[in-house]
Amino acid sequence: MQRMASTGNLSEEQVHCSICLDVFTNPVSIPCGHNFCQSCIVGYWKTSSLYQCPMCKKTFHKRPDISVNTVLREIAEQFKEIRIRGVEGKGPSPSRSLQTPSQSLPSPPSWEEVLCDACLGEGRPKAIKSCVVCLTSYCEEHLKSHAARFTKHKLMEPVANMEDRMCPKHERLLELFCKKDQTCVCVLCTETEHRMHYTVPVEREWTEKKVRQTCHHLKVSLKDRMKKVEEIKHSVELNKASAQREIEESMQVFSELVRSIQRTQAELVLDIEEKQRQTERRAGGLITELEQEIAELRRRNTGLENVAQTDHIHFLKKFPALSTPPSVKDWSNTSVPTDMCVGMIRRSVSKLEQNKSFAVFVIYAVDVTLDPDTANPWLQLSQDRRQVRHLGAWQDLPDHPDRFDTVVIVLGREGFTSGRHYWEVQVGEKDDWYLGVAKSSVNRKGRISVSTTQGYWALARKKGQGYRVSTSPPLLLPLDPKLKQIGVYVDYDEGQVSFYDIRAQTHIYTLKDTFTEKILPFFYLYCCDKSSDTIMICPVNGKSLTKQS
């Protein structure tokens, strides 16, 4: 009873070796004060180049002298005896703090029901423990007889396939984990092929990977996937909004096409009717002329018939005048065409084909106005901010940070960060200009170069040099006749800036790039002889887009 009492205030965990996680066997103390099984600490030092405490990591210059802690060994033996009595039913059942050695060998949860291997026949009872030495699972009855015969066998929670937990080479329990080779090993493995490798108990590695790494990875994966779900949902919403915009734009596009077709058909009907009226007027004139000649011929014929009935003298006197042929036209090659309208439909459809892309731009028309804070002092803007001309004289204007101080440029007030936009510019007779779009961050001070590499996407005319686009180097365009009115179409998302000749209804050129910031309409006016020539932003409507030169 005295020996039992000596363990009354201790729990089994207090007499566990931190290396094997079982009740001490021949416990020894090392200089830092921590205790381990003699074989455990000796084996641990063999796997490392340092003599270090597994608990506090204190390092010793040489291997410390160790001796068995007899008091601790006696306490550990008492725990072992109490555990054996609990299994045999000869003593008090051990409390949670005095559990069987199986608790030192935790096994992962199993969803399989493990049956007793010692029972025979149908309806075998469930096993309550598995022996790591016998590789057998036992029910409560068979466990009692097994514990009585093999008191030093280690037990664990029942698991199936015990062979998988044993070292196939040494037939020992896989108790350790080799950090270098990332595999489970037994104690004898650390003396052979895994000698000098750093090993830890499998329970510690299992806990570290499961609790720290696995859970962390799972949380990261969970967070990533939840973020991805939100990203996909957001993309779906953006796509839905984009689809709705496309539907609305398609309705506008096709409505405009229908209006363009109706306008073209109405023009065709008017042309056909005018052709018909012209034909009728010509035919009417021909008929009038013919009827006049017919009347004259009839009059002559009547006169000849009357004279033929008179006496000979009278007949001979009148006959010369009546027999002279009247002055009439040769009608043998005169005709009125019956197919004056043939081909008009084909030509009208061809015209519609040329104009349909221009008609679509109506829905993307924007109201562009000029920003006076950016205008170079040589430039003069109109009251409505839609016209600009080179004044030919310097104006005393506030030194605004957005103002171009050297180059004669003015920017549009409205900028674009997405979508499609269209406007028209009338350049008139002016010979020197750039127009297009520019990045909002372009340099406003000092000399600049207008090119795509500097953030300018433009069409230009230079006096004596013709037309060009602002590629690097500039690309010359053989355009004829002279441009009067230019359409500018911007598709921000597709990275396109296109220019069109409005009078000829033809595409001039398209610059392609990737836009990463706001872009603004811009206008660059050189000084020239006709300084009063004005560049004007025109209103966009269906008529201006479909008229021909």
Secondary structure, 3 states (H helix, E strand, C coil): CHHHHCCCCCCHHHHECCCCCCECCCEEECCCCCEEEHHHHHHHHHCCCCEECCCCCCEECCCCCCEECHHHHHHHHHHHHHHHHHHHCCCCCCCHHHCCHHHHCCCCCCCCCCECCCCCCCCCCECCEEECCCCEEECHHHHHHHHHHCCCCCEECCCCCHHHHECCCCCCECCEEECCCCEEECCHHHHCCCCCCCEEEHHHHHHHHHHHHHHHHHHHHHHHHHHHHHHHHHHHHHHHHHHHHHHHHHHHHHHHHHHHHHHHHHHHHHHHHHHHHHHHHHHHHHHHHHHHHHHHHHHHHHHHHHHCCCCHHHHHHHHHHHHCCCCCCCCCCCCCCCCCCCCHHHHHHHHHHHHHHHHHHHHHECCCCECCCCCCCCEEECCCCCEEEECCCCCCCCCCCCCCCCCCEEEECCCECCCEEEEEEECCCCCCEEEEEEECCCCCCCCCCCCHHHCEEEEEEECCCEEEECCCCCEEECCCCCCCEEEEEEECCCCEEEEEECCCCEEEEEEECCCCCCEEEEEEECCCCCCCCEEEEECCCHHHHHCCC
